[in-house]
Amino acid sequence: MIKEVTTFIRDRVNSPLAVPVPVALAIDVNLFAGHRPLGVVPDPDDCDVVLESSGGTPFFDLPERADVVFQVLSRAKTYMDARDRAWAIYNAIYGNWTLGSAGWRLPLILGESISACDVLDADWGGEALEIDLADKKEGIGSMKDDVAAPVFPPATTYNTVYGPAGTWDWSARKYILFWLKSDRANTAFTYARLVIFDTLGNWRRWKMTFSAGEWTAFKFLLSTGDAESVTLPNFALAESIFLSFQTADDTAFYKKIDNIRVITEEYEIMVLEPLVIPQYIGQDEKRRYEFSTNYIFKMKKF
């Protein structure tokens, strides 16, 4: 969770809506999760560190709820610079009280990358595959599958398949996420589905809804789909991913896929409260000035 909180703080502080002004924070440059790296060159003199040093409160009868305390340690060569860093973060979160904090989602962290969809190799199958370097959501490019002459009638299924050697163990994962784009909406097809198979051919599938010509972010709960095989799939032995479109006419179309990944949890901030405002705590071993601020994240996971 600390990486999600660190990313959340970066995004709030860097936002154009930050109060009073946005500040450029970059993870692993001047914003760190868990500890400040030692012995690196150049040493990050002016930086902020998100720490799990204060514990939190679980709820026995609500296991999805927790009040977690995070400390942000702001460090700089001068007292005023350290103070300004601490207050910049505080004000970015609390500067506009009219917005409140209930319902904020912590950013999704990568989890386990299944495919960046940047490399065309034998692990992929489809009609006419290529890497689209210009139209992408993340990374170098997206995987494009071009169906130039679809057959209809009869209704014909066109699969874009990703199935590298071996298996994936998703037994501890909760969601699969990816980006999809097509030049035709899902309503132009008999169906548009994500299907995942295990090594024994058991499967689970999900319906996809999307507009023409727009990237759509999908997030599906791995444990529940729209349909599944009689023998439930074993996602500790997941083997292949199908993006399956069935034609309703003979109009050409393409599919583009980007950044397939699985994650374990997602968190929503119910209320975010300051435990203390920024306070000066002294100098470190290199005589850098430090300010500390503690925040209570009242969260639930789902």
PAZAPA-4460 file (N, C-alpha, C; in steps of 0.05 Angstrom, whole numbers, plus 32768, in hexadecimal, padded with zeros to 4 digits):
% residues 302
    n_x    n_y    n_z   ca_x   ca_y   ca_z    c_x    c_y    c_z   seq   type   mol
   8010   7FE8   8000   8000   8000   8000   8011   8019   8000     1      M     A
   802A   8018   800A   803A   8030   800C   8041   803B   7FF1     2      I     A
   8043   802A   7FDD   8049   8034   7FC2   8031   8043   7FB7     3      K     A
   8019   8039   7FBC   8001   8046   7FB3   7FFE   8062   7FC1     4      E     A
   8004   8063   7FDB   8002   807C   7FE9   8016   8090   7FDF     5      V     A
   802F   8087   7FDA   8044   8098   7FCF   803C   80A3   7FB4     6      T     A
   8031   8092   7FA3   8028   809B   7F88   8011   80AF   7F8B     7      T     A
   7FFF   80AA   7F9E   7FE8   80BC   7FA3   7FF3   80D8   7FAB     8      F     A
   8007   80D9   7FBD   8012   80F2   7FC5   8020   8100   7FAE     9      I     A
   802F   80F2   7F9E   803B   80FE   7F87   8027   810B   7F74    10      R     A
   8011   80FC   7F6F   7FFD   8106   7F5C   7FEF   811E   7F67    11      D     A
   7FE9   811F   7F81   7FDC   8136   7F8D   7FED   814E   7F8C    12      R     A
   8007   814B   7F93   8019   8162   7F94   801F   816C   7F78    13      V     A
   8021   815B   7F65   8028   8163   7F49   8010   816D   7F3A    14      N     A
   7FF8   816A   7F45   7FE0   8171   7F37   7FDE   818F   7F31    15      S     A
   7FD5   8198   7F1A   7FD1   81B4   7F15   7FBD   81C1   7F28    16      P     A
   7FAD   81B0   7F36   7F9A   81BB   7F49   7FA5   81BD   7F65    17      L     A
   7FBF   81B6   7F68   7FCB   81B7   7F83   7FCA   81D3   7F8E    18      A     A
   7FC7   81D5   7FA8   7FC6   81EF   7FB5   7FDE   81F1   7FC7    19      V     A
   7FEF   8207   7FC6   7FEA   821E   7FB4   7FF5   821A   7F98    20      P     A
   800A   820A   7F94   8015   8206   7F7A   801F   81E9   7F78    21      V     A
   801F   81DD   7F60   802A   81C2   7F5D   8048   81C2   7F61    22      P     A
   8052   81AC   7F6C   806E   81A8   7F71   8077   818E   7F63    23      V     A
   808D   818F   7F56   8096   8177   7F46   80A2   8162   7F59    24      A     A
   8092   814D   7F5E   809C   8136   7F6D   809F   811F   7F5A    25      L     A
   80B5   8110   7F5C   80B9   80F8   7F4B   80C2   80E1   7F5D    26      A     A
   80B3   80CB   7F5B   80B9   80B4   7F6B   80D5   80A9   7F65    27      I     A
   80E4   80A3   7F7A   8100   8099   7F79   8114   80AE   7F6F    28      D     A
   810B   80C7   7F6E   811D   80DE   7F69   811D   80F1   7F81    29      V     A
   8106   80FB   7F88   8104   810C   7FA0   80EB   8105   7FB1    30      N     A
   80DF   80EE   7FAB   80C9   80E3   7FBB   80CE   80C5   7FBD    31      L     A
   80CE   80BA   7FD5   80D5   809E   7FD9   80C1   8090   7FEB    32      F     A
   80BD   8077   7FE5   80AA   8066   7FF5   80BA   8054   8008    33      A     A
   80B6   8058   8021   80C1   8046   8035   80DC   804E   8041    34      G     A
   80EE   8059   8031   8108   8061   803C   8116   8073   8028    35      H     A
   8129   8083   8031   813A   8093   8020   8152   8083   8019    36      R     A
   8158   807F   7FFF   8170   8070   7FF8   818A   807D   8002    37      P     A
   819C   806D   800C   81B5   8077   8016   81CC   806F   8003    38      L     A
   81DF   8080   8001   81F7   807A   7FF1   81F3   807F   7FD3    39      G     A
   81DD   808B   7FCB   81D9   8091   7FAF   81E5   80AB   7FA7    40      V     A
   81EC   80AE   7F8E   81F8   80C7   7F84   81E7   80D1   7F6D    41      V     A
   81DD   80E9   7F6D   81DF   80FC   7F84   81CC   80F5   7F9A    42      P     A
   81D4   80FC   7FB3   81C3   80F7   7FCA   81AA   810A   7FC8    43      D     A
   8192   80FF   7FCB   817A   8110   7FCA   8178   8121   7FE3    44      P     A
   8185   8138   7FE3   8184   814A   7FFA   8168   8154   7FFF    45      D     A
   815A   815E   7FEA   813F   8168   7FED   812C   8153   7FE4    46      D     A
   811E   8146   7FF6   810C   8130   7FEF   80F7   812C   8004    47      C     A
   80E4   811A   7FFD   80CF   8112   8010   80CD   80F4   8010    48      D     A
   80C9   80E9   8028   80C8   80CC   802C   80AE   80C4   8039    49      V     A
   80A0   80B1   802E   8087   80A7   8039   808D   808F   804A    50      V     A
   8086   808F   8063   808E   807A   8076   8075   806D   8083    51      L     A
   8078   8054   8089   8064   8045   8098   806C   8042   80B5    52      E     A
   8073   8058   80C2   807F   8056   80DC   806C   8058   80F3    53      S     A
   8052   805E   80EE   8040   8064   8104   802A   8050   8107    54      S     A
   8029   803B   80F7   8015   8026   80FA   7FFA   8030   80F1    55      G     A
   7FE5   8022   80FA   7FCA   8028   80F3   7FB6   8017   8103    56      G     A
   7F9C   801B   80FD   7F87   800D   810B   7F77   7FFC   80F9    57      T     A
   7F77   7FE1   80FC   7F65   7FCF   80ED   7F4A   7FCE   80FA    58      P     A
   7F36   7FC4   80EB   7F1B   7FC0   80F5   7F15   7FA3   80F4    59      F     A
   7F12   7F97   810C   7F0F   7F7A   810F   7EF7   7F70   80FF    60      F     A
   7EE0   7F7E   8100   7EC8   7F75   80F3   7EC5   7F80   80D6    61      D     A
   7ED8   7F90   80CD   7ED8   7F9B   80B2   7EF4   7F98   80A6    62      L     A
   7EFB   7F80   809E   7F17   7F7B   8095   7F1F   7F8B   807D    63      P     A
   7F0C   7F96   806E   7F14   7FA6   8057   7F1A   7FC3   805F    64      E     A
   7F15   7FCA   8079   7F1A   7FE5   8082   7F33   7FE7   8093    65      R     A
   7F41   7FFE   8092   7F58   8003   80A3   7F5D   8021   80A4    66      A     A
   7F66   802B   80BB   7F70   8046   80BD   7F8E   8044   80C0    67      D     A
   7F9C   804D   80AB   7FB9   804A   80AA   7FC6   8065   80AB    68      V     A
   7FDB   8066   80BC   7FEA   8080   80BF   8004   807E   80AF    69      V     A
   8008   8092   809E   8020   8095   808F   802E   80AF   8097    70      F     A
   8049   80AE   809A   8059   80C5   80A0   8067   80CE   8086    71      Q     A
   8066   80E8   8081   8076   80F4   806B   808C   8104   8077    72      V     A
   80A5   80FC   8071   80BC   810A   807C   80C8   811B   8065    73      L     A
   80C8   8135   8069   80D2   8148   8055   80EE   8152   805D    74      S     A
   8101   8151   804B   811D   8156   8052   8129   816A   803E    75      R     A
   813A   817C   8048   8147   8190   8036   815F   819B   8044    76      A     A
   816F   81AA   8034   8188   81B5   803E   8183   81CC   8051    77      K     A
   816C   81DA   804D   8165   81F1   805E   814B   81EB   806D    78      T     A
   8148   81F9   8083   812F   81F6   8093   8117   81FE   8083    79      Y     A
   8118   8215   8075   8101   821E   8067   80FA   820D   804F    80      M     A
   810E   8202   8041   8108   81F0   802B   80FB   81D6   8034    81      D     A
   8104   81CB   804B   80F7   81B3   8056   80DA   81BA   805E    82      A     A
   80D7   81D1   806B   80BC   81D9   8073   80AA   81DC   805B    83      R     A
   80B4   81E9   8046   80A4   81ED   802E   809C   81D3   8021    84      D     A
   80AE   81BF   8021   80A7   81A5   8015   8090   8198   8025    85      R     A
   8092   8199   803F   807D   818C   8050   8062   819A   804C    86      A     A
   8063   81B4   804B   8049   81C3   8048   803E   81C0   802C    87      W     A
   804F   81BD   8018   8045   81B9   7FFC   8035   819F   7FFA    88      A     A
   803E   818A   8007   802F   8171   8007   8016   8174   8017    89      I     A
   8018   8180   802F   8000   8184   8040   7FEB   8194   8031    90      Y     A
   7FF3   81AA   8025   7FE0   81BC   8017   7FD5   81AF   7FFE    91      N     A
   7FE4   819E   7FF0   7FDA   8190   7FD8   7FC3   817D   7FE0    92      A     A
   7FC5   8172   7FF8   7FB0   8160   8000   7F99   816F   800D    93      I     A
   7F9F   8183   801D   7F8A   8191   802D   7F85   81AE   8025    94      Y     A
   7F92   81B7   8010   7F90   81D4   800A   7F75   81DC   8001    95      G     A
   7F65   81CA   7FF6   7F4A   81D1   7FED   7F36   81BF   7FFC    96      N     A
   7F2D   81C9   8012   7F1C   81B9   8024   7F01   81B3   8017    97      W     A
   7EF8   81C3   8003   7EDE   81BE   7FF7   7EDD   81A5   7FE7    98      T     A
   7EF5   819B   7FDF   7EF6   8182   7FCF   7EF2   816A   7FE0    99      L     A
   7EFA   816C   7FFA   7EF9   8154   800B   7F0C   813F   8002   100      G     A
   7F0B   8128   800F   7F1D   8112   8007   7F0E   80F7   8004   101      S     A
   7EF5   80F6   800C   7EE6   80DD   800B   7EE3   80D4   7FEE   102      A     A
   7EE8   80BA   7FEA   7EE4   80AF   7FCF   7EFC   80B0   7FBD   103      G     A
   7F12   80BB   7FC7   7F2B   80BB   7FB7   7F35   809E   7FB4   104      W     A
   7F3E   8097   7F9D   7F4A   807D   7F99   7F69   807F   7F99   105      R     A
   7F76   806E   7FA7   7F93   806D   7FA5   7F9A   8063   7F89   106      L     A
   7FAF   806D   7F7D   7FB7   8064   7F62   7FBC   8046   7F61   107      P     A
   7FB6   803B   7F4A   7FBC   801E   7F46   7FDA   801C   7F3F   108      L     A
   7FE8   800C   7F4F   8004   8006   7F4A   8006   7FEE   7F38   109      I     A
   801B   7FEB   7F2A   801E   7FD8   7F14   8016   7FBC   7F1C   110      L     A
   801D   7FB3   7F34   8017   7F97   7F3C   802A   7F85   7F2D   111      G     A
   801E   7F73   7F1D   802E   7F60   7F0D   8028   7F66   7EF0   112      E     A
   803D   7F6E   7EE1   8039   7F73   7EC5   8037   7F59   7EB5   113      S     A
   8022   7F56   7EA6   801F   7F3E   7E95   802B   7F43   7E7A   114      I     A
   8025   7F5A   7E6E   8032   7F62   7E55   802F   7F80   7E52   115      S     A
   8045   7F8D   7E4B   8045   7FAA   7E45   803A   7FAE   7E28   116      A     A
   8037   7F98   7E19   802C   7F9A   7DFD   803E   7FAB   7DEC   117      C     A
   8059   7FAA   7DF1   806C   7FB9   7DE2   807C   7FA9   7DCF   118      D     A
   807B   7F8E   7DD1   808C   7F7C   7DC1   807B   7F67   7DB3   119      V     A
   807E   7F65   7D99   8070   7F51   7D8A   8082   7F38   7D87   120      L     A
   8079   7F22   7D94   8089   7F0A   7D93   8076   7EF2   7D91   121      D     A
   8081   7EDA   7D93   8072   7EC1   7D90   805D   7EBD   7DA6   122      A     A
   805E   7ECD   7DBB   804B   7ECA   7DD1   8030   7ED5   7DC9   123      D     A
   802F   7EE5   7DB4   8016   7EF1   7DAB   800B   7EE2   7D93   124      W     A
   7FF0   7EE2   7D91   7FE3   7ED7   7D79   7FCC   7EE8   7D71   125      G     A
   7FC6   7EE9   7D57   7FB0   7EF9   7D4D   7FAF   7EF9   7D2F   126      G     A
   7FA1   7F0D   7D23   7F9E   7F0E   7D06   7FB6   7F1B   7CF9   127      E     A
   7FBA   7F35   7CFE   7FD0   7F44   7CF3   7FDA   7F56   7D09   128      A     A
   7FEE   7F4D   7D17   7FF8   7F5A   7D2F   800F   7F6D   7D29   129      L     A
   8010   7F84   7D37   8026   7F96   7D35   8026   7FA8   7D4E   130      E     A
   803D   7FB4   7D54   803F   7FC7   7D6A   8039   7FE2   7D5F   131      I     A
   8026   7FEF   7D6B   801F   800B   7D63   802E   801D   7D76   132      D     A
   8043   802A   7D6C   8054   803C   7D7C   8047   8057   7D81   133      L     A
   8034   805E   7D70   8028   8079   7D72   800F   807A   7D85   134      A     A
   7FFF   8065   7D83   7FE6   8065   7D92   7FE8   8051   7DA9   135      D     A
   7FEC   805A   7DC1   7FF1   8049   7DD8   7FE7   8058   7DF1   136      K     A
   7FE6   8049   7E07   7FE0   8055   7E21   7FF8   8057   7E33   137      K     A
   800A   8043   7E32   8021   8042   7E43   8038   8035   7E35   138      E     A
   8050   803B   7E3D   8067   802D   7E32   806E   8035   7E16   139      G     A
   807A   8022   7E07   8084   8028   7DEC   806E   8028   7DD7   140      I     A
   805B   8016   7DD9   8046   8013   7DC5   8030   8002   7DCF   141      G     A
   801D   7FFC   7DBE   8007   7FEA   7DC4   8006   7FD4   7DAF   142      S     A
   7FFA   7FBD   7DB6   7FF7   7FA7   7DA4   7FDE   7FAA   7D93   143      M     A
   7FE2   7FAC   7D79   7FCB   7FB0   7D67   7FC6   7F96   7D57   144      K     A
   7FAD   7F8E   7D56   7FA5   7F77   7D46   7F91   7F80   7D32   145      D     A
   7F98   7F80   7D18   7F88   7F8B   7D02   7F79   7F74   7CF4   146      D     A
   7F5F   7F76   7CF4   7F4E   7F63   7CE6   7F43   7F71   7CCD   147      V     A
   7F51   7F6E   7CB6   7F4B   7F7D   7C9E   7F33   7F72   7C8F   148      A     A
   7F2F   7F58   7C90   7F19   7F4C   7C80   7F0A   7F37   7C91   149      A     A
   7EFB   7F41   7CA5   7EED   7F2E   7CB6   7ED7   7F1E   7CA7   150      P     A
   7ED3   7F06   7CAF   7EC0   7EF4   7CA3   7EA5   7EF7   7CB0   151      V     A
   7E90   7EFC   7CA0   7E74   7EFC   7CA9   7E62   7EFC   7C90   152      F     A
   7E4E   7EEB   7C8E   7E4A   7ED4   7CA0   7E5D   7EBD   7C99   153      P     A
   7E60   7EAA   7CAB   7E54   7EA9   7CC5   7E63   7EBB   7CD9   154      P     A
   7E56   7EBF   7CF0   7E64   7ECE   7D06   7E7E   7EC0   7D0C   155      A     A
   7E94   7ECF   7D0C   7EAE   7EC4   7D0F   7EBC   7ED1   7D27   156      T     A
   7ECA   7EC2   7D37   7ED8   7ECC   7D4E   7EF5   7ED2   7D48   157      T     A
   7EFE   7EE9   7D4F   7F1A   7EF1   7D4B   7F27   7EF6   7D67   158      Y     A
   7F3B   7EE6   7D6C   7F48   7EE7   7D86   7F64   7EF4   7D84   159      N     A
   7F6A   7F05   7D97   7F85   7F0F   7D9B   7F8E   7F01   7DB5   160      T     A
   7FA3   7EF2   7DB3   7FAB   7EDF   7DC9   7FC6   7EE6   7DD3   161      V     A
   7FC9   7EE7   7DEE   7FE3   7EE9   7DFA   7FE7   7ED1   7E0C   162      Y     A
   7FFB   7EC0   7E06   8000   7EA7   7E14   801D   7E9F   7E14   163      G     A
   802E   7EAC   7E24   804A   7EA4   7E25   804D   7E88   7E31   164      P     A
   8065   7E7D   7E2E   806B   7E63   7E3A   8068   7E64   7E58   165      A     A
   805F   7E4E   7E64   805C   7E4D   7E81   8040   7E56   7E89   166      G     A
   803E   7E5D   7EA2   8024   7E65   7EAE   8028   7E7E   7EC0   167      T     A
   8012   7E8B   7EC6   8012   7EA0   7EDA   8003   7E95   7EF3   168      W     A
   800D   7E9E   7F0A   7FFF   7E97   7F23   7FF2   7EB1   7F2D   169      D     A
   7FD7   7EB2   7F29   7FC8   7EC9   7F31   7FB6   7EC2   7F49   170      W     A
   7FBE   7EAE   7F58   7FAD   7EA6   7F6F   7FAB   7EBC   7F84   171      S     A
   7FC0   7ECD   7F86   7FBF   7EE3   7F99   7FB8   7EFE   7F8C   172      A     A
   7FB0   7EFE   7F73   7FA9   7F16   7F65   7F8B   7F19   7F64   173      R     A
   7F82   7F32   7F62   7F65   7F38   7F64   7F59   7F42   7F4A   174      K     A
   7F68   7F53   7F3C   7F5E   7F60   7F23   7F71   7F5C   7F0C   175      Y     A
   7F66   7F5B   7EF4   7F76   7F5E   7EDB   7F6E   7F79   7ECF   176      I     A
   7F82   7F87   7EC5   7F7E   7FA2   7EBA   7F8C   7FA3   7E9F   177      L     A
   7F80   7FB2   7E8C   7F8D   7FB7   7E73   7F7E   7FCE   7E65   178      F     A
   7F8B   7FD8   7E4F   7F7F   7FEC   7E3E   7F77   7FDF   7E23   179      W     A
   7F60   7FE7   7E18   7F57   7FDD   7DFE   7F4C   7FF4   7DED   180      L     A
   7F51   7FF2   7DD3   7F46   8005   7DC0   7F3F   7FF6   7DA7   181      K     A
   7F28   7FFD   7D9B   7F20   7FF3   7D81   7F13   800A   7D71   182      S     A
   7F14   8007   7D57   7F07   801C   7D46   7EE9   8017   7D44   183      D     A
   7EDF   8001   7D50   7EC3   7FFC   7D50   7EBA   7FF7   7D6D   184      R     A
   7EA2   8000   7D74   7E98   7FFC   7D8F   7E91   7FDF   7D94   185      A     A
   7E8F   7FD7   7DAD   7E88   7FBB   7DB3   7E6D   7FB3   7DA8   186      N     A
   7E5B   7FC7   7DA4   7E40   7FC1   7D99   7E41   7FB9   7D7B   187      T     A
   7E59   7FBD   7D6F   7E5B   7FB5   7D52   7E62   7F97   7D50   188      A     A
   7E66   7F8A   7D66   7E6D   7F6D   7D66   7E57   7F5D   7D74   189      F     A
   7E56   7F43   7D6E   7E44   7F31   7D7C   7E4C   7F31   7D9A   190      T     A
   7E67   7F30   7D9E   7E71   7F33   7DB9   7E8E   7F3C   7DB8   191      Y     A
   7E97   7F48   7DCE   7EB3   7F4F   7DD2   7EBA   7F47   7DEE   192      A     A
   7ECD   7F34   7DF1   7ED1   7F28   7E0B   7EEF   7F26   7E12   193      R     A
   7EF5   7F26   7E2B   7F0E   7F1D   7E36   7F0A   7F01   7E40   194      L     A
   7F1B   7EEE   7E39   7F19   7ED2   7E42   7F35   7ECA   7E4C   195      V     A
   7F36   7EBE   7E64   7F4F   7EB4   7E6F   7F4C   7E96   7E73   196      I     A
   7F60   7E87   7E6A   7F61   7E6A   7E6C   7F76   7E61   7E7F   197      F     A
   7F71   7E4A   7E8D   7F86   7E3D   7E9C   7F93   7E27   7E8B   198      D     A
   7FA5   7E17   7E97   7FB3   7E03   7E88   7FA2   7DEC   7E7F   199      T     A
   7F8A   7DE8   7E8C   7F78   7DD2   7E85   7F62   7DDB   7E72   200      L     A
   7F63   7DF4   7E69   7F4F   7DFE   7E57   7F36   7E09   7E64   201      G     A
   7F36   7E0A   7E7E   7F1F   7E17   7E8C   7F22   7E35   7E8A   202      N     A
   7F0B   7E43   7E8A   7F0C   7E5F   7E83   7EF8   7E70   7E93   203      W     A
   7EFD   7E8A   7E93   7EEA   7E9D   7E9D   7EEB   7EB5   7E8A   204      R     A
   7ED3   7EC1   7E85   7ED3   7ED7   7E71   7EC3   7EEF   7E7C   205      R     A
   7EC9   7F06   7E70   7EBD   7F1F   7E77   7EB5   7F2F   7E5E   206      W     A
   7E9E   7F3B   7E5E   7E95   7F4C   7E48   7EA3   7F67   7E49   207      K     A
   7EAA   7F71   7E32   7EB7   7F8B   7E30   7EA5   7F9F   7E22   208      M     A
   7EA2   7FB7   7E2E   7E92   7FCC   7E23   7EA4   7FE4   7E1D   209      T     A
   7EA3   7FEE   7E04   7EB5   8004   7DFC   7EAA   8013   7DE5   210      F     A
   7EB3   802B   7DE1   7EAB   803C   7DCB   7EBF   803A   7DB4   211      S     A
   7EB7   8042   7D9C   7ECA   8041   7D85   7EDF   8057   7D87   212      A     A
   7EF8   804F   7D82   7F0D   8062   7D7F   7F17   806E   7D99   213      G     A
   7F10   8062   7DB0   7F19   806D   7DCA   7F26   8057   7DDA   214      E     A
   7F3B   805E   7DE8   7F48   804C   7DFB   7F35   8048   7E13   215      W     A
   7F32   802F   7E1C   7F21   8029   7E33   7F32   8019   7E47   216      T     A
   7F32   8021   7E60   7F40   8013   7E75   7F2D   7FFE   7E81   217      A     A
   7F36   7FE5   7E81   7F26   7FCF   7E8D   7F33   7FC5   7EA6   218      F     A
   7F21   7FBE   7EB9   7F2A   7FB2   7ED2   7F15   7F9D   7ED9   219      K     A
   7F1D   7F83   7ED9   7F0A   7F6E   7EDE   7F13   7F5E   7EF7   220      F     A
   7EFF   7F57   7F08   7F04   7F47   7F1F   7F09   7F2A   7F16   221      L     A
   7F21   7F1F   7F1C   7F29   7F05   7F12   7F17   7EEF   7F1C   222      L     A
   7F0C   7EF2   7F34   7EFC   7EDD   7F40   7EDF   7EDB   7F36   223      S     A
   7ED6   7EEF   7F27   7EBB   7EEF   7F1D   7EBA   7EFA   7F01   224      T     A
   7EAC   7EEB   7EEF   7EA9   7EF4   7ED4   7E8C   7EF3   7ECB   225      G     A
   7E87   7EF7   7EB1   7E6C   7EF5   7EA6   7E65   7ED8   7EA0   226      D     A
   7E79   7EC7   7E9C   7E74   7EAB   7E97   7E8E   7E9C   7E9C   227      A     A
   7E8C   7E82   7EA0   7EA4   7E72   7EA5   7E9E   7E55   7E9E   228      E     A
   7EB4   7E45   7E9C   7EB1   7E29   7E95   7EA4   7E1A   7EAD   229      S     A
   7E9A   7E02   7EA7   7E8E   7DF1   7EBC   7EA2   7DEC   7ED2   230      V     A
   7EBA   7DE5   7ECB   7ED0   7DE3   7EDE   7EDD   7DFE   7EE0   231      T     A
   7EDD   7E09   7EF8   7EE7   7E25   7EFB   7F04   7E26   7EF4   232      L     A
   7F0D   7E3C   7EE8   7F2A   7E3E   7EE1   7F3B   7E41   7EFA   233      P     A
   7F53   7E37   7EF9   7F66   7E39   7F0E   7F7A   7E4E   7F07   234      N     A
   7F77   7E66   7F12   7F89   7E7D   7F0A   7FA4   7E7C   7F18   235      F     A
   7FA9   7E67   7F27   7FC5   7E62   7F30   7FD4   7E56   7F19   236      A     A
   7FC6   7E4D   7F04   7FD2   7E42   7EEC   7FC5   7E4F   7ED3   237      L     A
   7FC4   7E6A   7ED4   7FB9   7E78   7EBC   7FCD   7E76   7EA5   238      A     A
   7FC2   7E71   7E8D   7FD4   7E6B   7E77   7FD2   7E7F   7E5F   239      E     A
   7FBA   7E89   7E59   7FB7   7E9A   7E42   7FA0   7EAE   7E45   240      S     A
   7FA3   7EC4   7E37   7F90   7EDA   7E37   7F86   7EDE   7E1A   241      I     A
   7F6B   7EDE   7E17   7F5F   7EE2   7DFC   7F4E   7EFB   7DFD   242      F     A
   7F52   7F0C   7DE9   7F3F   7F22   7DE3   7F30   7F19   7DCB   243      L     A
   7F16   7F13   7DCF   7F06   7F04   7DBC   7EEF   7F15   7DB1   244      S     A
   7EEF   7F1A   7D97   7EDA   7F2A   7D8A   7ECC   7F18   7D76   245      F     A
   7EB2   7F17   7D76   7EA3   7F09   7D62   7E94   7F1C   7D4F   246      Q     A
   7E97   7F18   7D35   7E8D   7F2A   7D21   7E6E   7F2A   7D20   247      T     A
   7E63   7F41   7D1B   7E46   7F44   7D15   7E42   7F4E   7CF9   248      A     A
   7E58   7F55   7CEB   7E57   7F5C   7CCF   7E74   7F59   7CC4   249      D     A
   7E79   7F62   7CAB   7E93   7F5D   7CA0   7EA4   7F77   7C9E   250      D     A
   7E9F   7F8A   7CB0   7EAE   7FA3   7CB0   7EC9   7F9E   7CBE   251      T     A
   7EDF   7FA8   7CB2   7EF9   7FA6   7CBD   7EFB   7FB4   7CD8   252      A     A
   7F0D   7FAA   7CE9   7F11   7FB7   7D04   7F2C   7FB0   7D0E   253      F     A
   7F34   7FBE   7D23   7F4D   7FB8   7D31   7F48   7FB7   7D4F   254      Y     A
   7F5A   7FAA   7D5D   7F5C   7FAB   7D7A   7F77   7FB4   7D82   255      K     A
   7F79   7FC5   7D96   7F93   7FCD   7DA2   7F92   7FC7   7DBF   256      K     A
   7FA7   7FBB   7DCA   7FA8   7FB4   7DE6   7FC2   7FBF   7DF2   257      I     A
   7FC0   7FC8   7E0B   7FD8   7FD3   7E18   7FD8   7FCD   7E35   258      D     A
   7FF0   7FC8   7E3F   7FF6   7FC7   7E5C   7FE3   7FB4   7E6C   259      N     A
   7FE6   7F9A   7E67   7FD7   7F86   7E76   7FE5   7F81   7E90   260      I     A
   7FD6   7F81   7EA6   7FE2   7F7D   7EC0   7FCD   7F72   7ED4   261      R     A
   7FD7   7F66   7EE9   7FC5   7F5D   7EFF   7FCE   7F6A   7F19   262      V     A
   7FBA   7F70   7F2A   7FC0   7F7D   7F44   7FB2   7F6D   7F5A   263      I     A
   7FBA   7F73   7F73   7FAE   7F65   7F8A   7F97   7F75   7F96   264      T     A
   7F9C   7F8E   7F9D   7F87   7F9D   7FAB   7F85   7FB9   7F9F   265      E     A
   7F6F   7FC6   7FA3   7F6B   7FE2   7F9E   7F60   7FEF   7FB7   266      E     A
   7F68   8007   7FBC   7F60   8014   7FD5   7F51   802E   7FCF   267      Y     A
   7F3D   8034   7FDF   7F2E   804D   7FDE   7F31   805B   7FF8   268      E     A
   7F38   8076   7FF7   7F3A   8086   800F   7F1E   808F   8016   269      I     A
   7F15   8087   802E   7EFB   8090   8038   7EFE   80AC   8043   270      M     A
   7F11   80B0   8053   7F18   80CB   805E   7F36   80CC   8062   271      V     A
   7F41   80E3   805C   7F5E   80E7   805F   7F62   80FF   8072   272      L     A
   7F6E   80FA   808A   7F70   810E   809E   7F8D   8113   80A6   273      E     A
   7F94   812C   80AC   7FAF   8131   80B7   7FAF   8129   80D5   274      P     A
   7FC3   811A   80DD   7FC6   8114   80F9   7FD4   812B   8107   275      L     A
   7FE9   8136   80F9   7FF7   814E   8102   7FFE   815E   80E9   276      V     A
   7FFF   8179   80EC   8008   818A   80D6   8027   8187   80D5   277      I     A
   8034   8191   80C0   8051   818E   80BE   805F   819A   80D7   278      P     A
   8072   818A   80E2   8080   8193   80F9   809E   818D   80F6   279      Q     A
   80AE   819F   8100   80CB   819D   80FE   80D5   8188   8112   280      Y     A
   80E6   8176   810A   80EF   8161   811C   810D   8160   811F   281      I     A
   811C   8172   8111   8139   8174   8115   8149   8170   80FC   282      G     A
   8162   8168   80FF   8174   8163   80E9   817D   8146   80E9   283      Q     A
   8182   813C   80D0   818B   8121   80CE   81AA   811F   80D0   284      D     A
   81B5   8107   80C9   81D1   8102   80CC   81E2   8113   80BA   285      E     A
   81D6   811F   80A5   81E5   8130   8092   81DD   814E   8097   286      K     A
   81D1   8153   80AE   81C9   816E   80B5   81B5   8179   80A1   287      R     A
   81A4   8168   8097   818E   8171   8086   8175   8175   8098   288      R     A
   8166   818A   8093   814F   8190   80A4   8137   817E   809C   289      Y     A
   8128   8176   80B0   8112   8163   80AA   80F8   816D   80B8   290      E     A
   80E2   816B   80A8   80C7   816F   80B3   80B7   8156   80B0   291      F     A
   80A6   8151   80C3   8095   8138   80C2   8078   813F   80C3   292      S     A
   8068   8131   80B3   804B   8134   80B3   803E   8118   80B3   293      T     A
   802B   8113   80C4   801D   80FA   80C5   8001   80FD   80BA   294      N     A
   7FF9   80E9   80AA   7FDF   80E9   809E   7FD0   80CF   80A4   295      Y     A
   7FB6   80D1   80AB   7FA6   80B9   80AF   7F96   80B3   8095   296      I     A
   7F9C   809D   8089   7F8C   8094   8072   7F77   8080   807B   297      F     A
   7F5E   8089   807C   7F48   8077   8083   7F3F   806A   8069   298      K     A
   7F45   8051   8065   7F42   8044   804B   7F32   802A   804D   299      M     A
   7F29   8022   8035   7F1D   8008   8032   7F29   7FFC   8018   300      K     A
   7F2B   7FE2   8018   7F35   7FD5   8000   7F1E   7FC5   7FF3   301      K     A
   7F20   7FC1   7FD9   7F0B   7FB2   7FCB   7F17   7FA5   7FB2   302      F     A
***
